[in-house]
Amino acid sequence: KTEPVTAVDIQKPIVQASVGAFESAVAFFGNSTLNLGKTMAERGSTYLGAAVMYESTVVTYGGGQIVPIYPLEGTFVATHPACINQSTDAELAEGAELFRSYLLSEAGQQLAVANGLRPVNSAVTPAAPLDEQHGVDLTQPAIVFTPPNVDALYAIQELWQSARKDVNLVMLLDTSGSMRGDKVDNMKEAAVQFVEQMGDDDTITVITFSTAPSILVPPTHVGEARSKIINAIQGINASGDTALFDAIAQGAAVLNGAQRTDATNVIVVLTDGVDTSSVRPFNDQLIQEATQNNTTIFTIAYGGDADEDVLQNLAFMANGNYYLGDAASIAAIYDEMSAAFGGSVGVGR
């Protein structure tokens, strides 16, 4: 089938069952295929044996170790439409036109090739790294699917969301004294937006930590208590020391005690400092507890005083992502994580 996929195709039982089977096998989440390729390159085959990604990602991160397989059934070519808003002023519109012209010029297309993208300007010949040494077969794909229409795209998104595996999430929020002021306000706003985007059948636990961790919201289905969860987060205040390691231990204990076989386990940790008051040390035992049951851990260093080594190590060991954030970027970080949990990239084990 090379003609466009239709909404009717998406509604066929075999398609619905296939997507449902894929989503039910998701064990942890990522936010983009680019990060997926990067992580595969860093961690090797013990992390993941196969994945669906763009050819350019293989070129960028493959290093000869990731081998592209072109499906016999065919594949699609990603396009990136360029448009200018009608309300844009003349100067900005002219700049956009110049930028688009540059992208399609020989110079722009040669830069695209250098980054593993196939040229669309016939005057530019594909060259390294688009070659056999990087696993690229320029005779492929033999079959290219025609892009679907808008109705089909909506049907695909609706199917993906309906089949999406639920999330069993523990949110750890630093409420120590160093978080006073704009830091805690921005954190609360970002956390609220995150909760607003969670699915009704997702489960959330919110643990705040200062001198000691405290369960603010016990394991709760979001749909039945979304407003209460948001109100609880909005009532957070900052004071005390930083019991980061004890909070991680408590989050792991809650998650492991409230397991859902139909959901993916996730811990999100935000802190702006180093641990100052935990009973528990940061060691292999704590990491083992935190990563049980295929738990994915996302860590956020809020500002330059956080213990980046600990947060990076924890995220690495738990197949998650580490973020370095500040007041300007914290909302975008939570939004990016929310997109990942929404099913943009799911990894099965």
N, C-alpha and C positions, 0 to 999 in steps of 0.2 A: 504494500500500500504506500504510494507516494503522494496521493492527493491529500489535501488538508484533513487533519483530524477534526471531527465535528463534535458538537455537544452530545449528539446521539451515540457516537462511538464511546465517549467517556462514560455514558450511563449504562453501557453493556455490563451484565453481571460478571463476565470474565475479567474485565478491566477493573471493576470495583473490587473484586476479590484479590486481584494481583496487587493493587495498591495497598489494600488492607493488610495483606500478608507481609509486604515490605515494611510498612509502618509498625506492625506488631513486633518486628525483629529489631527495631531501633534500640540501641543500648545507651548511646550517649550522643550529644549534640555538638555541632560546630556551626559557625556563622557564615562560612563561605567555602566554595571549592578551592579557592586560592590558599586559604589557611589549611585546608585538608591536605593539599599537595605538599605544602611546606612541612606539615607535621609528619607526613609519611616519609619525606626525605630525611628528616631529623631522626626519626625513631625506627625506621626500617620495617621489615616485613612482620616483626612481632607485634607491631601496632595494628596494621591493617594490610590484608592481602590484595584487595581490589577495591576500586571506587569508580564512580562516574564523575568525570571532570572534563574541562575544556582541554583541547590539544595544547593550547598555549601554556596551561598549567604544568603539563607533562614536560614541556620544553624548558620552562623556567626552573622547575624543581626536580626534574627526573634524574639528571646527572647520569643518564644511561642505566639507572637502576629501576625506574618506573617505565614500563613498556606499554605504549598505547595499543589498544585493541579496537579496531573499527568494526562496529556491529554489521553482520551480514545483511540484516534487515534494513540498514540505513541509519542515518542520523540527521541532525539539523545543523544549520549554520546560524550562529547567533548574530543578530543584527542590532545596531544601536542607533535608533532614529534620532535625528537632530531637529529640534524645532525651536522657534523663537516666540515667546509670549507676545500677544498682540499689544499689550500695554507697555512693552519694553521701549525705552527711549531710543532715538535714532542712533546715538553714539554706541550704545550697548549692542544694538542690533547689527550695526556695521562690524563691531568687534567679533560678534558671534559668526557672522558670515566669513570674515577673514580667517578665523580659527578653523571653521569647517573646510574652507578651501585649502588651508595648510595641511589638514589631516589627510586630504585626498591627493595632495601633491606628491611628486616623486620623493621629496625629502621626508615628508610626513610618513609615507608608506614604507620607506626604507627603515625608519625608526620603528614602525610597527613590526616589520620582519625581524628586526634585531630583538624584539621582545616576544617572538614566537607567534605572531599573528600573521595570517595569510594576507597578501596584498590584494586590494581590489582595483588598483591602478594597473592596467595592462602593461604600462611602460616599466614596471618594477618586476624583476624576476625573483622568485623565491630563492633564498640562499640561506646559508648557516645563520641561525640554528635550525632552520626548517630543512633538515636533512636526515639521512639514515642514521648518522652517528647519534642523533638525539631521538631516534625512534620514530621519526615522522615519515609517513608514506604519502607522497604527494599525489599518487594515483587514487587515493581514498579521500573521502568516502565515495563509493561507487554509486550509492543512492542517497539523494538529499531530499528530505521531506519538505513539502511546501508548508509555509507558515500557516497556523490555524487562524481562524477569525476571532473576533472579540468574544462571541458567545461561547466558543470552545474554550477560550482562556478562562473565562469565568467558571465554566463547568469544571475545568481542571483544578482551579483554586478551591472550589467548593468541595470537590472530592478529597483533595489533599487535607483540607481542614477537618472534614468529617472522619477521615481515616487516621488522622494524627494521633500518635500515642500520647496519652496523658502524662503530665509531669508531677512528680512527687518532690517538692522543692523545700529546702530549708534556706532561709535568708538570714545571714548573720550581719548585724549592723553595729558598727562601733559608735557608742554613745559616751565615750570618755570625755574628760574636760577639754581636751584639745580640739574636739569637734564643735565647740560652741560657736555661735554666730552663723555666718553664711554657710559654713560647711554642713552643719546639721540640717539647715533649712533646705539646701540644694539636694542633700541626700534623701530627705523625706519626700521632696517633690518627685525625684527620679524613681524612688521606690513605689510611690503611689501610682505613677504612670505605668510602671511595670505590672503592678497588680491589676490595673484596669485592663491590660491586654492579655491577661491569663485566661485560659479556658475555664468554663463553668465546672468541668469535671476534674480540673487540676487540684492538687492538694498543696497547701502552703503552711509552713511553720515559720514564724518570725521570732528570732532570738536577738535581743540586744545585749551588748556586753560593755561594761566599764570595769569597775573593780572586780566584778564577778558577772558571769552570764545570767540572763534572766529570760524566761520564755514569755514573750509579749503576746504571741498568738500561738496556741497549741495547734497540732495538726488539724486542718480545717479544709473542707471542700470550698473552693472559692465561690462557686455560683450561689450558694446559700448564705454567704456571709461577706460578700465583697465590700459592702459599705462599712461593716464593723471592722474589717481588716484595715481598710483605709483610715478610718477614724483612729484606730490604735496607733498606726504609724504616724499620723499627723500629731499625736499627743506626745511624741518622743522629746525628751530633753537631754542635754549633755552635761555630764559631771563624772568625776572619779578617774581611776586609773584604767589600764588596758589589759584585760584578761583574754587575749586573743586565743591562746592555745586551749584554755579551758572551754572557750566558746566553740571552737572546732570540735572538741571532744563531745560536748553536749549536743551539738548539731548532728554529729555522726550517730550518737546514741538514739536520739529522737528518730532519725531517718531509718536506722536499722530496726527500731522497735515498731515503726509504723509502715512496714513494707507494703507495697502494692505490686502484685505480680503483673498487673496490667499497665504499669507506669514506669517511666524512666526516672531514676533518682538523681537529683541535682542539689549541690550546695553552692550558694553564692556568698562570698565573703568580702566585706568592705571594711577597711581600716585605714587610719591616717598615721599610725605610729607603730612602735615596736611593743612587744609584750612586756608589761611591767609588773603583773600581779598574778600570773597563773600558777596553779599548783602543778599542772601537767607540763612536762618539757616537750619541745618539738623534736620528736625522734621517729624511728621507723615504726614503732608501735602505734603512735598517733596517726601516722600516715596510713597504716594498714586499716585501722578502725574507720578512718574517714573515707577510704576508697572501697570499702566492702560493697558488695552487691552492684558492681559496675557503676558506682557513683561518679558522675562528672562534676568537677569542681571548677568554678570560675572565681578568680580572685581579682580584687581591685585595690591597688595602692592609691589612696586618695591624698595626693600631695607628695612632696619629696622626702618626708620624714618616715614613711612606712618602711617596714622590713621587706624590701623587694626580694631578697634572696629566698626568704621563707615562702613568700607568696608565689614566686615563680616556680619554686620546687614543688609546692603543693599542687599547683595547676598542671605542671608537667606530669607528675605522678598519677594524676587523676584524669588525664586525657582532656583537660579543659583549656581555658585561655586565661592568660594574665593580662591585665590592663593597668596602665599608669594613667590616672585621671586627675582632674582638678575641677574647680567650680564650673568652668566653662564647658567641660566635656562629660561630666558625670551622667547627665541625662541621656546623652548620645550613647554612652556605654551600656546603660541599662536597656535602651531601645534596641541596640545591636544584639544583646543577649536575648531579649524578648523575641526578636526575629528568628534567632536560632531555635528557640524552643517551639516556635510556631511551625517548624518543619522545613526551613529553607535547606538545611543539610542535616540528615539523620544518618548515623553510622550504626550498622548492625554487627553483632558478634556471633 
